[in-house]
Amino acid sequence: MGNADTKLNFRKAVVQLTSKSQPIDASDESFWDQFWSETVTNVQDVFALVPGAEIRALREESPNNLATLVYKAVEKLVKIVDSSCRTQREQQTALNCSRLLTRVLPYMLEEPEWHSFFWSSLPAASENDSVPLAQSLINAICDLLFCPDFTVVSTKRSGPERAEELSSLDSCEYIWAGGVGFARSPPRSAQHEAARAELLRLLLTCCGETVYKPAAQAASHHNKWIAYLTSPENRHALPLFTSLLNTVCSYDPVGLGLPYNHLLFADTLEPLVEVALQVLIVTLDHDTSNVVNEDSDERLPDNLFINYLSRIHRDEDFQFALRGVTRLLNNPLQQTYLPNSSKKVALHQELLVLFWKMCDYNKKFMYYVLKSSDVLEVLVPILYHLNDSRADQSRVGLMHIGVFILLLLSGERNFGVRLNKPYTATVPMDIPVFTGTHADLLVVVFHKIITTGHQRLQPLFDCLLTILVNVSPYLKTLSMVSSTKLLHLLEAFSTPWFLFSRPHHHHLVFFLLEMFNNMIQYQFDGNSNLVYTIIRKRGVFHALANLPHEHAAIARSLAAARAPPAALPRSRSAESVAEAAMEGSRPAQPAEPGTLNATLPDTPAIATMTERESAHPPAREQLLPRRDGDGEDRSPERARVAQKEGLRVGAEAGGAGDGEWRPSGEWVSSWRGRLPLQTIMRLLQVLVPQVEKICIDKGLTDESEILRFLQHGTLVGLLPVPHPILIRKYQANAGTAAWFRTYMWGVIYIRNVDPPIWYDTDVKLFEIQRV
């Protein structure tokens, strides 16, 4: 019964507070103490006993009392730190204060008028130590996160009289987990992990001011909470960053691997890892380098979290971080013989944001990832999630971040080279069975996304094809399955009505032709499957070369379609016949009705996300391009942003007066002549008569004989001079930065439902919709 009594007393205190219209004296300690001395045992109770509507009413009708409540709670935390939080009672009080603040702060941060309140000092403070309220709160939380016997195991002899003063404690000795910059692995304690998780949740809530800014403002918004937390003024910045990173990267959800052990024992570490990962990505999203303070025109102090992340350089630290991320990314994919026998974690969205940040801020880390086939441990889970999410409207954001990471990696030659490693299916995926490499897996999954994904994925098509173009010069052998898929895409994208129905659809054809050219020029020897498929589908290339460009013909093509002009045409060719999917896989499912979904900004255009550069370093200049065994072209030509290339941005449209886009003959002519068909036409001109002759002479109907002929064939000296390899490298830009910020906070909002920190508050960064 005791617990019910404490809840009742706590609720009475809340009612008293919200029903009084007169200001309550800040010195009335017996009144204010009711809010943190009662042992309300968990944060869920606090959320239930303090309804959002009452917090809003308090804010509107008695703002003084709301201000005093928050002042008193922060003051209480500061006092507990001053006395070093040694007793059980003080620790309970600290948790109660942090739960109450986690509940109340979002309702204050949603109202712009309250923002300055946190950056004014405590009323009780003398002139000398007028520290803003927000700083006092962050200092207290950080001190408590390294508090012996509360959140960390004491390394000193026990007993209150021997305890260290919190204010002078060296928190670098108390980093939570071994890993980067800290070799020791401290003993675990469930109680300490739970206390850390509660304090971090409050820290995350403080950083949440960003969600109350519209997307347009969020880009330039300076979040003072994050700036202070990650600044040199926070003496715990280094140990806190290291603790967060090591906690995430050392987490092994399966542990000893005993089946069903996660059903027998509560895992207190998972909630801590989840909130630690969220605090980590939110703090890394606030890059203050080269930013000027709005108020004082001073340069802002560096974000030390970004600074520390960018300075990690030892191989063993890279290995630890990469292993940690890939272990957690691959965890949901692991197959066990006993159903549900091993623990599955759902941290993949936050992990992908962290991986992106690590590659973005630490290029040495990215090169380390690409140095070995470890990069495939990132690739396979990304492709798994892309394939599994393609029909689900609520996972559009996950699709985008997966594709953006692959775009970033595809700008490096090593990524293309790594894709040649043979793929052994360990994860059941709803894709056709094939024997081949990781490059085949990439092509097959991308084909599946383009042909069977939902409409909202169309803006990603440019990105998917750019990735394929970037890796194509390095792909030694494509399987028959993936060669067929690529030709099917060209067939679908080059139907006249699809080409003419949107001003940018022809870009897709340019990408595919460029990919084929790269493979023919640089990897002809191993790609007989692709060459054979090009010969079989030669009609597609002839049709492109003779694309109609008279007004009447264009009108006929569009009229003949009678289909929604934005949809991708389904192929009627034999290849699209039902294929056997992998054993044990399940089809991609649409979202469950009612699933919460956060809206996202538009996908940035590929031209703003990438910068074209030559894959040939100028130091190795030679007069003639030559083919090396690794398929890299070493020609001297730096990539000119060639006018000739068919990827001009924007609609070169023949305008229509009613604002609707209509293709014109001039528009088609403007790009038709630039289709890079010369290499393929020359290949067909040389090989088609030879293949036909073999078929007639030997009466062949057997593919394998023709493939054997093509394997030993050569086009040396017969093809046009190899073009320089152009790589479209990802470049940082405002569009993707804004996209990532919105996506990240949307994920954090939806994942924090127990307790629902921001639910029912006036979030402006995105809208929450039900599918």
C-alpha positions in Angstrom: 0.0 0.0 0.0 2.9 2.3 0.7 3.6 2.9 -3.0 0.0 3.9 -3.6 0.2 6.4 -0.7 3.4 8.0 -2.1 1.7 8.3 -5.5 -1.3 9.9 -3.9 0.8 12.4 -1.9 2.8 13.3 -5.1 -0.4 13.8 -7.0 -1.8 16.0 -4.3 1.3 18.2 -4.5 0.8 18.5 -8.3 -2.8 19.5 -7.8 -1.9 22.0 -5.2 0.7 23.6 -7.5 -1.6 23.7 -10.5 -4.6 25.0 -8.7 -2.9 28.0 -6.9 -3.1 31.2 -8.9 -1.0 33.1 -6.3 2.8 32.8 -6.5 4.1 30.3 -3.9 7.1 31.5 -2.0 10.4 29.9 -3.1 11.5 29.6 0.5 8.5 27.4 1.4 10.8 24.3 1.5 8.1 22.0 3.0 5.9 22.7 -0.1 8.6 22.3 -2.8 10.2 19.3 -1.1 7.1 17.2 -1.7 8.0 17.0 -5.4 11.3 15.1 -4.9 11.2 13.6 -1.4 8.4 11.2 -2.1 9.7 7.9 -3.5 7.8 7.8 -6.8 9.8 4.8 -8.0 9.9 5.3 -11.8 9.7 7.9 -14.5 6.5 6.4 -16.0 4.7 7.3 -12.8 5.9 10.9 -12.9 4.6 11.2 -16.5 1.3 9.7 -15.5 0.9 11.9 -12.4 1.9 15.2 -14.1 -0.4 15.5 -17.2 0.8 17.7 -20.0 -2.4 19.7 -20.0 -1.7 20.7 -16.4 1.9 21.8 -17.2 0.6 24.0 -20.0 -2.1 25.5 -17.8 0.6 26.2 -15.1 2.8 27.8 -17.8 -0.1 30.1 -19.0 -1.8 30.9 -15.7 0.9 30.8 -13.1 4.2 31.1 -14.9 5.9 32.2 -11.6 5.1 28.9 -9.9 6.4 26.9 -12.9 9.6 29.0 -12.9 10.0 28.4 -9.1 9.4 24.6 -9.5 12.2 24.4 -12.1 14.6 26.7 -10.1 14.0 24.6 -7.0 14.6 21.3 -8.8 17.9 22.5 -10.3 18.9 24.1 -7.0 18.3 20.8 -5.3 20.5 18.9 -7.8 23.2 21.5 -7.3 23.0 21.1 -3.5 23.2 17.3 -3.8 26.4 17.6 -5.9 27.8 20.0 -3.3 27.3 17.4 -0.6 28.7 14.7 -3.1 25.5 12.7 -3.2 26.6 10.1 -0.7 23.4 8.8 0.9 20.8 6.5 -0.6 18.2 9.3 0.1 20.2 11.9 -1.8 20.5 9.6 -4.8 16.8 8.9 -4.8 16.1 12.7 -4.6 18.5 13.4 -7.5 16.6 10.8 -9.7 13.2 12.3 -8.7 14.4 15.8 -9.6 15.7 14.6 -13.0 12.4 12.7 -13.7 10.3 15.8 -12.9 12.6 18.0 -15.1 12.4 15.5 -18.0 8.6 15.8 -17.8 8.4 19.6 -17.5 11.2 20.9 -19.8 9.7 20.1 -23.2 6.6 22.2 -22.3 8.9 25.1 -21.6 11.1 24.7 -24.6 8.1 24.5 -27.0 7.4 28.1 -26.0 10.0 30.5 -27.4 9.3 33.1 -24.6 10.8 30.7 -22.1 14.1 30.1 -23.8 15.8 33.1 -22.2 14.6 31.9 -18.8 17.2 29.1 -18.8 20.0 31.4 -19.6 19.3 33.8 -16.7 20.8 33.0 -13.3 19.3 31.5 -10.2 17.5 34.2 -8.0 19.5 33.1 -5.0 22.8 33.6 -6.7 25.0 36.4 -5.6 26.4 38.8 -8.2 29.8 36.9 -8.4 28.5 33.4 -9.2 25.5 34.2 -11.5 25.7 31.0 -13.5 22.8 30.6 -16.0 20.2 28.1 -14.9 20.9 25.8 -18.0 24.6 25.7 -17.2 24.0 24.9 -13.5 21.7 22.0 -14.6 24.2 20.6 -17.2 27.1 20.9 -14.7 25.0 19.1 -12.0 23.9 16.3 -14.4 27.5 15.8 -15.6 28.9 15.7 -12.1 26.3 13.1 -11.1 27.1 11.0 -14.2 30.5 10.3 -12.6 29.4 10.0 -8.9 31.0 7.1 -7.0 28.5 4.6 -5.6 25.6 6.3 -7.5 26.5 6.1 -11.3 30.1 4.6 -11.1 31.8 2.0 -9.0 34.0 3.8 -6.4 37.7 3.0 -6.8 38.4 4.3 -3.3 37.8 2.5 0.0 34.2 2.6 0.9 32.4 4.5 3.6 30.9 8.0 3.5 33.9 9.7 5.3 36.3 8.3 2.7 34.2 9.3 -0.3 35.7 11.8 -2.8 34.4 15.4 -3.2 32.4 15.4 -6.4 33.5 18.9 -7.3 37.2 17.9 -7.4 36.9 14.3 -8.6 38.9 13.4 -11.8 36.1 11.9 -13.9 38.7 10.5 -16.4 39.4 7.7 -13.9 35.7 6.8 -13.9 35.0 6.4 -17.7 32.1 3.9 -17.9 33.5 1.3 -20.2 36.9 0.2 -21.7 37.6 1.0 -25.4 38.9 4.2 -27.0 41.4 6.0 -24.8 40.6 3.8 -21.7 41.9 0.3 -21.3 40.2 -0.8 -18.1 36.7 -2.3 -18.1 35.1 -1.3 -14.8 32.8 -3.9 -13.1 29.1 -3.5 -14.2 26.3 -2.6 -11.8 22.6 -2.7 -12.9 21.8 0.1 -10.4 24.5 2.4 -11.8 23.4 1.7 -15.4 19.8 2.6 -14.6 20.8 5.8 -12.8 23.0 6.9 -15.8 20.2 6.2 -18.2 17.8 8.4 -16.3 20.3 11.3 -16.1 21.2 10.9 -19.8 17.5 11.0 -20.7 17.3 14.4 -18.9 20.4 15.6 -20.9 18.7 14.5 -24.1 15.6 16.4 -23.1 17.7 19.5 -22.6 19.2 19.2 -26.0 15.7 18.8 -27.6 15.2 22.6 -28.1 16.0 21.9 -31.8 12.7 20.0 -32.3 10.7 23.2 -31.6 12.4 25.1 -34.5 10.9 24.9 -38.0 13.2 23.1 -40.5 14.2 26.4 -42.1 15.4 27.9 -38.8 16.8 24.7 -37.4 19.7 24.8 -39.9 21.1 28.0 -38.5 19.8 27.6 -35.0 22.5 27.7 -32.4 21.5 25.2 -29.6 23.1 26.7 -26.5 22.5 23.6 -24.5 24.5 21.4 -26.8 27.2 24.1 -27.2 27.8 24.3 -23.5 27.7 20.6 -22.9 30.4 20.0 -25.6 32.5 23.1 -24.8 35.7 23.4 -22.8 33.7 25.0 -20.0 32.3 21.5 -19.2 35.1 19.8 -17.3 33.6 16.4 -18.0 33.5 16.8 -21.8 36.2 14.3 -22.6 35.2 11.5 -20.1 31.6 11.9 -21.1 32.3 11.6 -24.8 34.5 8.6 -24.2 32.0 7.0 -21.9 29.2 7.4 -24.4 31.2 6.0 -27.3 32.7 3.1 -25.4 29.3 2.2 -23.8 27.8 1.9 -27.3 30.7 0.2 -29.0 31.4 -2.4 -26.3 27.8 -3.5 -26.0 27.2 -7.1 -27.0 23.5 -7.9 -26.7 24.0 -11.7 -27.2 26.8 -11.9 -24.5 27.7 -15.5 -23.8 25.2 -16.6 -26.4 23.1 -18.8 -24.1 19.7 -19.3 -25.8 16.8 -17.4 -24.2 18.9 -15.7 -21.5 17.4 -12.3 -22.5 14.0 -13.7 -21.5 15.3 -14.8 -18.1 17.3 -11.7 -17.1 16.4 -8.0 -17.6 19.1 -6.3 -19.6 19.7 -3.0 -17.8 22.4 -2.1 -20.4 20.2 -1.8 -23.5 18.2 1.2 -22.3 21.5 2.9 -21.3 23.1 2.1 -24.7 20.1 3.4 -26.5 20.0 6.8 -24.7 23.8 7.1 -24.8 23.8 6.6 -28.6 21.0 9.2 -28.9 22.9 11.8 -26.8 26.0 11.0 -28.8 24.5 11.6 -32.3 22.6 14.7 -31.1 25.8 16.3 -29.7 27.8 15.4 -32.8 25.1 17.1 -35.0 26.1 20.6 -33.6 29.2 21.7 -35.5 30.2 25.1 -34.2 33.4 25.5 -36.2 33.3 28.8 -38.1 30.0 29.7 -36.5 29.5 33.1 -34.9 27.5 33.7 -31.8 24.2 35.5 -32.6 24.3 37.6 -29.4 28.0 38.7 -29.2 29.6 38.3 -32.7 32.3 36.1 -31.1 33.5 32.8 -32.6 31.8 30.0 -30.7 34.0 27.5 -28.8 34.7 24.3 -30.7 32.4 21.3 -30.2 34.9 19.1 -28.2 32.9 15.9 -29.0 33.4 16.5 -32.7 37.0 17.5 -32.0 37.7 14.3 -30.0 36.0 12.1 -32.6 38.0 13.6 -35.5 41.3 13.0 -33.6 40.9 9.3 -33.0 43.8 7.7 -35.0 45.0 4.4 -33.6 44.1 1.3 -35.6 43.0 -0.5 -32.5 40.6 2.3 -31.6 39.2 2.2 -35.2 38.8 -1.5 -35.0 37.0 -1.3 -31.6 34.6 1.3 -32.9 34.0 -0.5 -36.2 33.5 -3.9 -34.5 31.0 -2.3 -32.1 28.9 -0.7 -34.8 28.9 -3.7 -37.1 28.1 -6.1 -34.2 25.0 -4.1 -33.4 24.1 -3.5 -37.1 24.3 -7.2 -37.8 22.5 -8.3 -34.6 18.9 -8.2 -36.0 20.0 -10.2 -39.0 21.5 -13.1 -37.1 19.8 -16.5 -37.7 19.5 -19.0 -34.9 18.1 -22.5 -35.0 15.8 -21.8 -32.0 13.2 -19.1 -32.8 13.6 -15.9 -30.7 16.4 -17.5 -28.7 18.8 -14.6 -29.0 18.3 -10.9 -28.1 17.6 -8.5 -31.0 18.3 -4.8 -30.7 16.6 -2.1 -32.8 19.3 0.5 -32.8 20.1 0.4 -36.5 18.8 3.9 -37.4 20.8 5.7 -34.7 23.9 3.5 -35.5 23.8 4.5 -39.1 23.7 8.2 -38.1 26.7 7.6 -35.9 28.5 5.7 -38.6 27.8 8.6 -41.0 29.2 11.1 -38.5 32.3 9.0 -37.8 33.1 8.9 -41.6 32.2 12.5 -42.1 34.4 13.9 -39.2 37.2 11.4 -39.3 38.4 10.6 -42.9 41.1 8.3 -41.4 38.3 6.2 -39.9 36.6 5.9 -43.3 39.8 4.9 -45.0 40.3 2.3 -42.3 36.8 0.9 -42.9 37.5 0.6 -46.7 41.0 -0.9 -46.2 39.7 -4.4 -45.6 36.5 -6.3 -46.4 35.2 -5.2 -43.0 33.3 -2.6 -45.0 31.0 -5.5 -46.2 29.9 -5.9 -42.6 28.4 -2.5 -43.0 27.1 -3.0 -46.5 25.2 -6.2 -45.9 23.0 -4.9 -43.0 22.3 -1.7 -45.0 21.2 -3.7 -48.1 19.1 -5.9 -45.8 17.3 -2.9 -44.3 16.9 -1.2 -47.7 15.3 -4.3 -49.2 13.2 -5.0 -46.1 11.9 -1.4 -45.9 11.1 -0.8 -49.6 7.4 -1.2 -49.2 7.0 0.6 -45.9 6.1 4.3 -46.0 7.2 4.8 -42.4 10.8 3.7 -43.2 11.5 6.2 -46.0 14.1 7.9 -43.8 15.9 4.6 -43.1 16.0 4.0 -46.9 17.6 7.4 -47.4 20.3 7.2 -44.8 21.3 3.7 -46.1 21.6 5.1 -49.6 23.5 8.3 -48.5 26.1 6.1 -46.7 26.6 3.9 -49.8 26.9 7.1 -51.9 29.6 8.4 -49.5 31.5 5.1 -49.6 31.1 4.7 -53.4 33.2 7.8 -53.9 36.3 5.8 -52.8 38.0 3.3 -55.3 38.5 0.8 -52.5 34.8 0.3 -52.0 34.3 -0.8 -55.6 37.3 -3.2 -55.3 35.9 -4.7 -52.1 32.6 -5.5 -53.8 34.3 -8.2 -55.8 34.5 -10.5 -52.8 32.2 -13.5 -53.2 28.8 -13.3 -51.4 27.6 -16.2 -49.3 24.0 -15.8 -48.3 23.7 -15.9 -44.5 20.7 -13.6 -44.2 17.4 -14.6 -45.8 16.4 -11.8 -48.1 13.4 -11.4 -50.3 15.6 -11.3 -53.5 16.2 -13.8 -56.4 18.8 -16.5 -55.6 22.1 -15.9 -57.3 25.7 -17.0 -57.2 28.1 -14.1 -57.3 29.8 -11.3 -55.4 28.7 -8.4 -53.1 28.4 -6.3 -56.3 25.7 -8.7 -57.5 23.9 -8.3 -54.2 24.1 -4.5 -54.5 22.7 -4.6 -58.1 19.9 -7.1 -57.3 18.7 -5.1 -54.2 18.8 -1.8 -56.0 16.8 -3.3 -58.9 14.2 -4.6 -56.4 13.9 -1.1 -54.8 13.5 0.6 -58.1 11.0 -1.9 -59.5 8.9 -2.9 -56.4 9.5 0.0 -53.9 6.7 2.6 -53.2 6.4 5.9 -55.0 8.1 8.0 -52.3 11.4 6.3 -53.2 11.6 7.8 -56.7 13.8 10.8 -55.6 16.4 8.2 -54.6 16.8 6.7 -58.1 19.5 9.2 -59.2 21.4 8.3 -56.0 21.1 4.6 -56.5 22.4 4.8 -60.1 25.2 7.2 -59.1 26.5 4.6 -56.6 26.4 1.9 -59.4 28.3 4.3 -61.8 30.9 5.1 -59.1 31.7 1.4 -58.5 31.4 0.1 -62.1 35.0 0.6 -63.3 36.1 -1.8 -60.6 33.6 -4.7 -60.9 35.4 -7.7 -62.3 32.5 -10.1 -62.9 28.8 -9.5 -62.8 26.5 -12.6 -62.6 23.9 -13.4 -65.3 21.2 -12.5 -62.7 22.5 -9.0 -62.0 23.4 -8.3 -65.7 19.8 -9.1 -66.6 18.6 -6.8 -63.9 20.7 -3.9 -65.2 19.4 -4.3 -68.8 15.9 -4.6 -67.5 16.3 -1.2 -65.8 17.6 0.4 -69.0 14.7 -1.2 -70.9 12.2 0.3 -68.4 13.9 3.7 -68.2 14.3 4.1 -72.0 10.6 3.5 -73.0 9.7 6.8 -74.8 6.7 7.6 -72.6 8.8 7.2 -69.4 11.6 9.3 -70.9 9.2 12.1 -72.0 7.0 12.1 -68.9 9.3 14.1 -66.6 12.1 16.6 -67.3 14.8 14.6 -65.5 14.0 11.0 -66.4 16.6 10.9 -69.2 19.3 11.4 -66.5 18.6 7.8 -65.5 19.5 6.5 -68.9 22.7 8.5 -69.0 23.7 7.0 -65.7 23.1 3.4 -66.9 24.9 4.0 -70.2 27.9 5.4 -68.3 28.0 2.4 -66.1 28.0 0.0 -69.1 30.7 2.0 -70.8 32.9 1.9 -67.7 32.6 -1.9 -67.5 33.2 -2.5 -71.2 36.2 -0.2 -71.3 37.8 -1.2 -68.0 36.5 -4.7 -67.1 35.6 -6.3 -70.4 37.6 -9.5 -69.8 35.6 -10.8 -66.8 32.2 -9.5 -67.8 31.0 -11.9 -70.5 27.6 -12.2 -68.8 27.0 -8.5 -69.2 28.3 -8.4 -72.8 26.1 -11.4 -73.7 23.1 -9.7 -72.1 23.8 -6.4 -74.0 24.0 -8.4 -77.3 20.7 -10.1 -76.5 19.0 -6.8 -75.7 20.6 -4.9 -78.5 17.2 -3.7 -79.6 17.1 -1.4 -76.6 20.2 0.5 -77.7 19.1 0.8 -81.3 15.7 2.2 -80.1 17.5 4.8 -78.0 19.7 5.8 -80.9 16.5 6.3 -83.0 14.4 7.9 -80.3 11.6 10.0 -81.9 12.0 13.7 -81.4 9.2 15.1 -83.6 6.3 16.7 -81.8 3.8 14.2 -83.2 5.8 11.2 -82.3 6.3 12.5 -78.7 2.6 13.1 -78.4 1.9 9.6 -79.7 4.3 8.0 -77.2 2.7 9.8 -74.3 -0.8 9.0 -75.4 0.0 5.3 -76.0 1.1 4.9 -72.4 -2.3 5.5 -70.8 -0.5 4.9 -67.5 0.3 7.2 -64.6 3.3 9.1 -66.1 5.5 9.0 -63.0 5.3 5.2 -62.5 8.0 2.9 -63.7 7.0 0.7 -66.5 6.9 -3.0 -65.6 9.0 -5.1 -68.0 7.2 -7.6 -70.1 10.4 -9.5 -70.8 11.0 -13.1 -69.7 13.2 -11.9 -66.8 10.4 -10.5 -64.8 8.7 -13.9 -64.5 8.3 -14.9 -60.9 11.7 -15.8 -59.4 12.3 -18.1 -56.4 13.2 -15.9 -53.5 15.7 -17.1 -50.9 14.6 -19.8 -48.5 13.4 -18.4 -45.1 12.8 -14.9 -46.4 9.6 -13.0 -46.1 8.3 -10.4 -48.6 8.8 -6.7 -47.7 5.7 -5.5 -45.8 4.0 -2.1 -45.9 3.7 -0.3 -42.6 1.2 -1.4 -40.0 -1.8 1.0 -40.1 -1.4 3.6 -37.4 2.4 3.5 -37.4 3.9 6.8 -36.3 5.9 8.5 -39.0 7.9 11.7 -38.8 7.9 13.8 -42.0 11.2 14.6 -43.8 12.5 17.4 -46.0 12.9 16.8 -49.7 15.7 14.6 -50.9 18.6 16.9 -52.0 19.3 16.8 -55.8 22.2 14.6 -56.7 24.0 17.5 -58.3 24.1 19.4 -55.0 25.1 16.3 -53.1 28.1 15.3 -55.3 31.1 16.8 -57.0 32.5 15.2 -60.1 36.2 14.4 -60.0 38.6 12.3 -62.0 39.6 8.9 -60.5 43.1 9.4 -61.9 45.5 11.4 -59.7 47.4 13.9 -61.8 50.8 12.7 -60.5 50.7 9.7 -62.8 50.3 11.6 -66.0 50.9 9.7 -69.2 50.2 10.5 -72.8 47.8 7.7 -73.5 45.3 6.0 -71.2 46.2 2.5 -70.5 44.5 -0.4 -68.9 46.0 -1.9 -65.8 45.2 -5.2 -64.3 43.1 -3.6 -61.6 40.8 -2.0 -64.1 41.8 1.5 -63.2 42.3 4.0 -66.1 45.3 6.2 -65.6 44.7 8.8 -68.3 45.9 12.3 -67.6 42.6 14.0 -68.2 41.3 15.7 -65.1 37.6 15.4 -65.2 36.2 18.5 -66.8 32.7 19.3 -65.8 31.9 18.3 -69.3 29.1 20.1 -71.1 28.9 17.1 -73.3 27.8 14.9 -70.5 24.1 14.3 -70.2 23.4 15.4 -66.7 22.5 19.0 -66.7 20.4 19.8 -63.8 17.0 21.3 -64.1 14.4 20.9 -66.7 15.4 21.9 -70.2 11.8 22.0 -70.8 9.5 23.0 -73.6 7.3 25.0 -71.3 3.5 24.8 -71.2 1.5 27.9 -70.3 -0.6 26.1 -67.6 2.5 25.4 -65.4 2.4 21.7 -66.3 5.6 20.4 -67.9 5.4 19.2 -71.5 8.3 17.8 -73.6 9.2 19.5 -76.8 11.1 18.3 -79.9 13.9 20.8 -79.2 14.2 19.5 -75.6 14.5 15.9 -76.8 17.1 16.8 -79.4 19.1 18.8 -76.8 20.1 15.6 -75.0 19.4 12.8 -77.5 22.6 13.6 -79.4 24.6 13.5 -76.2 23.6 9.9 -75.2 27.0 8.1 -74.8 26.2 5.2 -77.1 29.4 5.1 -79.2 31.2 2.4 -77.2 28.2 0.0 -77.0 27.4 0.5 -80.7 31.0 -0.3 -81.6 30.8 -3.4 -79.4 27.6 -4.6 -81.1 29.0 -3.8 -84.6 32.0 -6.1 -83.9 30.5 -8.9 -81.8 27.0 -9.4 -83.1 28.1 -10.8 -86.6 30.6 -13.1 -84.8 28.1 -14.5 -82.4 25.5 -14.9 -85.2 28.1 -16.8 -87.3 28.9 -19.2 -84.4 25.2 -19.9 -84.0 24.7 -20.7 -87.7 27.9 -22.6 -88.1 27.5 -24.8 -85.0 23.7 -24.7 -84.9 24.0 -23.4 -81.3 21.1 -22.7 -79.0 23.3 -23.2 -76.0 24.3 -20.0 -74.0 27.3 -21.6 -72.4 29.1 -22.0 -75.8 28.5 -18.3 -76.7 29.7 -17.2 -73.2 32.8 -19.2 -73.6 33.5 -17.5 -76.9 32.9 -14.0 -75.3 35.2 -14.9 -72.4 38.1 -15.4 -74.8 37.2 -12.6 -77.1 38.9 -9.2 -77.1 38.0 -5.7 -78.3 41.5 -4.3 -77.9 42.1 -1.6 -80.5 38.5 -1.9 -81.7 36.8 0.4 -79.2 36.9 4.2 -78.9 39.8 5.5 -76.7 38.7 4.8 -73.1 37.1 7.8 -71.5 38.5 9.1 -68.2 36.7 7.6 -65.2 34.5 10.1 -63.4 33.6 9.6 -59.8 30.8 11.6 -58.3 32.0 12.1 -54.7 29.6 13.1 -51.9 30.2 16.6 -50.8 28.9 18.2 -47.6 26.0 20.5 -48.3 23.2 22.3 -46.5 20.5 20.1 -47.9 21.8 16.8 -46.5 22.8 18.5 -43.2 19.2 19.7 -42.8 17.9 16.3 -43.9 20.0 14.4 -41.4 19.0 16.7 -38.5 15.3 16.2 -39.2 15.7 12.5 -39.7 17.7 12.0 -36.5 15.3 13.9 -34.3 12.3 12.2 -35.9 13.8 8.8 -35.0 14.6 9.9 -31.4 11.1 11.3 -31.0 9.4 8.1 -32.1 11.8 5.8 -30.2 11.2 7.6 -26.9 7.7 6.5 -26.2 8.3 5.0 -22.7 8.3 7.6 -21.3 6.9 9.7 -24.2 9.2 12.7 -23.7 8.1 15.0 -26.6 4.7 13.4 -27.3 1.9 15.9 -27.4 4.2 18.9 -27.4 4.3 21.4 -30.3 7.1 20.0 -32.3 7.9 22.1 -35.4 11.0 20.4 -37.0 8.7 17.7 -38.5 5.1 16.6 -38.4 4.1 13.3 -36.8 1.7 11.4 -39.0 0.0 8.1 -38.7 0.5 5.8 -41.7 
